[in-house]
Every structure is written in C-alpha cells, then in structure tokens.
Amino acid sequence: MYYDHVAQVEMERWSRGRTVLVGDACQAVSLLAGQGASMGVGGSFVLGEELARAGSVGEGLERYERRWRPVVEERQRAARRGTSWFLPTTSGRLRLRRLFLRWSALPGVDRWVATSLSGKPSRVVKDLGPVASPGS
Ligand SMILES: Cc1cc2nc3c(=O)[nH]c(=O)nc-3n(C[C@H](O)[C@H](O)[C@H](O)COP(=O)(O)OP(=O)(O)OC[C@H]3O[C@@H](n4cnc5c(N)ncnc54)[C@H](O)[C@@H]3O)c2cc1C
C-alpha cells in the first residue's frame, strides 16, 4: 500500500526581483510524471545558461522561464492525461494495464508508450549542452 497526496505545482511567475524558484518549488510534475528530479536539474541548467548569456539578472530570469516553462507544462499535461493509467481504479483496468505493459515491449509500441507517458520530445531538452565557461 502507498498513500500520499499527489500534487503538481503551478506558479504564475517563477521569479521576483533577484529571487528565483527552481525544481519542485515552481514546477513539480508529481510522481505521475516520474521525472521531477531530472526536470529540476534540467531547469537549473537552463537557468545557469540564461544567466551566463544575459546582460542582466532580470533578463536571464525572464529568459529562463520563457524557455523552460513550456517543457514543464507539457510534462504536467502528460502526467494528468496518464492518471487513470498510472492509478487504475478497477481490477479490469489493472488487468488491461498489465496486458498493455506486455505489448509495450514490442518495437514501435515502445516509442508510442514512452511519448504518451512522458510527453512529446522537446527541442529545448535536446539542445541542452555543455555551458560555455566564462571568457570562452
Ligand atoms: C513518491 C515519489 C516518487 C518520485 N519518483 C521520481 C522518479 O522516479 N524520478 C524522478 O526524477 N523524480 C521523482 N519524484 C520527484 C522528485 O523526488 C522531485 O521532483 C525532486 O526531489 C525535486 O527536487 P527539489 O530539489 O526541487 O526539491 P526537494 O527534493 O523537495 O528538496 C527541497 C529541500 O528543501 C528542504 N526545505 C524545505 N523547506 C525548507 C526550509 N524552510 N529551510 C531549509 N530547507 C528546507 C527540504 O527538506 C528538502 O530537502 C518522485 C517524487 C515522489 C514524491
């Protein structure tokens, strides 16, 4: 048995002045998405990149949110769509899920399952790369 409150965090703004939120504080996707830690690291990486590139702290914080928020929102939507699959409420649905998981090992089906559970692949995530060191 596992009993917990499952919640996502949605904030109108992620920063005020020079104070900024990262990780679950502004973008918790919940265990339904199962990638909150990676999302926290990814968002912090983007924040670092944008602060390094921007002419001011305010500009960096704004660019961080503009770039990373759509990725978070897609993951949160995907998690909400998958709620009934993740937490089946009847034994029939549970049996269906077991069957589905067996099929998901098949080539082609595996990709479809990954996309429907974790959201569409994102260009922002694909483009994450090494941060240039100052002066380079
Ligand atoms: C059941 C469950 C399963 C999960 N499974 C996965 C998974 O498989 N993969 C995955 O990637 N993610 C998973 N997650 C999500 C992941 O754990 C979180 O997204 C991640 O830990 C968020 O990191 P964070 O640093 O933003 O916040 P946290 O890890 O919550 O860190 C915040 C820290 O701040 C501390 N703190 C709070 N208030 C104060 C204060 N006033 N002063 C000082 N310190 C304070 C807290 O004690 C905590 O240590 C799961 C979460 C749950 C609940």
The ligand as an ORCA input file, in Angstrom:
! r2SCAN-3c Opt
* xyz 0 1
  C       6.745      9.165     -4.375
  C       7.584      9.966     -5.302
  C       8.256      9.328     -6.344
  C       9.050     10.062     -7.220
  N       9.706      9.411     -8.232
  C      10.522     10.089     -9.031
  C      11.271      9.411    -10.043
  O      11.182      8.201    -10.229
  N      12.088     10.157    -10.828
  C      12.226     11.496    -10.668
  O      13.004     12.133    -11.411
  N      11.533     12.168     -9.724
  C      10.685     11.501     -8.898
  N       9.993     12.172     -7.927
  C      10.078     13.630     -7.840
  C      11.380     14.103     -7.189
  O      11.567     13.487     -5.925
  C      11.278     15.633     -7.014
  O      10.833     16.224     -8.220
  C      12.648     16.221     -6.661
  O      13.102     15.684     -5.437
  C      12.531     17.748     -6.539
  O      13.784     18.262     -6.150
  P      13.871     19.664     -5.450
  O      15.328     19.845     -5.142
  O      13.188     20.692     -6.302
  O      13.014     19.577     -4.125
  P      13.207     18.579     -2.803
  O      13.927     17.333     -3.249
  O      11.863     18.511     -2.224
  O      14.225     19.428     -1.973
  C      13.800     20.522     -1.201
  C      14.609     20.514      0.092
  O      14.372     21.737      0.804
  C      14.226     21.420      2.159
  N      13.457     22.509      2.789
  C      12.127     22.751      2.739
  N      11.796     23.839      3.435
  C      12.949     24.321      3.932
  C      13.290     25.453      4.747
  N      12.353     26.296      5.171
  N      14.576     25.636      5.083
  C      15.547     24.798      4.647
  N      15.291     23.702      3.868
  C      14.020     23.487      3.523
  C      13.520     20.070      2.191
  O      13.732     19.414      3.427
  C      14.232     19.366      1.022
  O      15.384     18.691      1.424
  C       9.168     11.471     -7.053
  C       8.504     12.104     -6.003
  C       7.706     11.366     -5.147
  C       7.003     12.082     -4.013
*
